[in-house]
């Protein structure tokens, strides 16, 4: 793990020009992206082949909206008006180079105990045992405080040695001063977790802010 302080991602690596890096991300996500599989049980998972990037977060954090914004499609991932509706792992093939995994939202207070246990156990088993999983993008809503269930997931990822990257969502709904404080808070969380990737991406599916940078970060994992 890198040991420098987390910061908003500039989507570059040493010797890589920013515009070139952004073009790589744009071209990858301009390619075909299609739904290929849904799994409700661990034994339903598709074969582990190429690299995978998973999207995790609390219910209603904006995972489906972010996936749609990244791929430039309106309905690649279904956006539900009822939080906690998604109860399966949804797999999307991106140009044959990368698989995007939309994970069940966690922490929905009104979900039944049996339902909550079933889909959260599936999520956690997937995180622990998927050899092709390159990174988990852990989404945090920029408008509200980090919940205990978020920190519990970060601790789980630490124990499983699964690299995760914090992504702030819904940044358009937060004033600049509050957003800066939220970024500092996320940076502190990343510093305190050994599995956390140092760069934090601030996004808005509504305005497109941070989408190009996140595409580039994901594209690096397809190489």
N, C-alpha and C positions, 0 to 999 in steps of 0.2 A: 504494500500500500504506500502511496505517496504520503510524505509527512509534512507537506507545506499546507498553509492555511487555505480552506475552501474559499471560493470566490465565484462570482457570476462567470459562466463559461464564455471564453472568447473564441471557442471552436478552432483553436490552432494547436499544433505541436511544433517542436523545434524544427526550423527549416521549411515549414509549410506555410505558404501564403494564405491569408485569410480568404480572399476571394476564390482561390482554387479549392480550398476546403469546403466552402459553402456550395460551390458548383457540384462537388462530389455528392454532397447530401441531397441537393436539388435533383440531380439526375437519378439517383437511386429511387427517390420517392416519386419521381415522374413515371417510373415503370409500373407495370401491372402489379396490383396488390389484390389478392382474392382470399376469401374465406375458404379454409380447407378442412377444418375439423373442430368438433366441440367435445369436450370430455367432462363428464360428471363424476367419474370415479378414476382412481389411480390406474386401474387396469384398462381404462379406455384411452389412455394417452397415446398419441401417434409415436411412431418410431423416432428415436432421437438421431437426427442426421446432421444437418447444418446448424450454424449458430442461431441462438434464440435470444430475444430481448423481451422481457416481461414488463407489463405495466401493472402496478399495484397501487392501492390507495383505499381510503375509506369510501364508503358508499356516498355517491353524489359529489365526489371530488372532481369529476370531469374527465375520467379516463376515456370514455367513448368519444366525447367531443374532441379531445386531444388527438386520438387516433385518426379521426376524420380530418382534422386540420392538417396533420402531418402528411397524410396520403392525398389530400386535396379532393376527398370524396365526401359527399354529404351523408351517406348512410352505410359506409363500410362497417362501422360498429354501431349497433343500435343504441340510441340515446333514450333511456327510459325516464318517464316522468315520476316513476315510483322508485325511490332509493332502495337498494338491496334486491332488485329484481334479478340481476345476473347471478346465476348460481352454478356456472360452469366456466371452464377454461376454454376460451375461443382462440383458435390458431389461424393466423393469416400469413400466407406466403407472399413475400415481397421479392418479385423478380427472380425467384429461385436462389437468391443469395442470402436471405435472412428470413426468419420466422418471427412475427410479432405476436405476442401472447397477451390477450386481454384477460386479466385475472378477476375473480369475483371480488366485489367490494367487501371490505370487512368493517365491523364495528357498527352495523345498523341496529339501533336500539330496539326497534319494533319487530325484528325478525324473530320467529319462533326459535326456541332453544335447539330443537332437533335440526332445523334447517341451518341455523347458524353454525352448529357443530359440524354438520356434513360438509358444507362448502368451505369452511375455514380449514378443516382438516385436509381437504383436497388441496387447497392452496399451499398449506405448509408442507405437505408431503412432496408436492411438485418442487418447491424451492429447495428442499433438502436433497432430492435425489436425481435432479435432471443434469446429466453430464454436459449437455450442449448449451446450457444457460450461461450466456456471457455477462449479462447484467440485468438487474432489476431497476426499473425507473420507479422510484417511490414518490408518488404524487402527494403534495400537501397543499391544501386550500389556503391561498394567501390571505383570505379574508378573516380567518378564524385561527384560534390558538391550536397548537399541536396537542393532540389528545394522548392519554396514557396508552391507548391501543396502538397509536403510531410508534411510540417508543418501544412498545413490546415487540412490534414487527422488526424494528431496527435491531433489537437485541437478538431476535431469532436469526436474522440474517448474519449477524456477527458470529453466532454459534455455528451456523451452517457454512461459514466462510464463503458466502455469496456476495459478490460485489454489488452494491446498490448506489444509485445516484439520486439525490433529492431534486425534484422538479416542482417549482411553485406554479400553481394554476390560478386562473381567474384574476390575474394581476391587474386587468383593466378596471376592476371594481375596487381597487385600493389606491388611496392617495399616495403620492411619491414618498412622503416622509414615513408613512406607515409601512410602505413596501420596503423601504431601506431597513427599517427595524426588523421586518420579517425575514429579510435576506440575512441579516446579522444573526438572527435566531437560528435559521437553518444552518448557517455556517458553524455555529457553536455545536449543534447536534452532529454535524458531519465530523468535526474535529474529535468528538468524544466517542466515535464508533469506528473500530478498526476496519470494518468491511466497507465503510463509506468512501465513495469516489470523491475527490476534492472539489470538483467543479459543480456548481449549482446553476440550473437553468431556470430563468423566470419567464413564464409563458402566459399568453392569453389566446384561447381558441377564437375569441370574438374579433380581436384586432390583428392577430397573426404575430404578435410580439413573441420573440424567442423561438418561433417555429423553425426558422432556417438554422439557427444554432443547434437546436435539438436534433434536427435531421442530420446535421454533420456529425454530431457526437455518436448517433446511432450508426451512421454509415461507416465510421471507423471500426465498428465491431463486426461488420460484414467482411472485412478484408482478411 
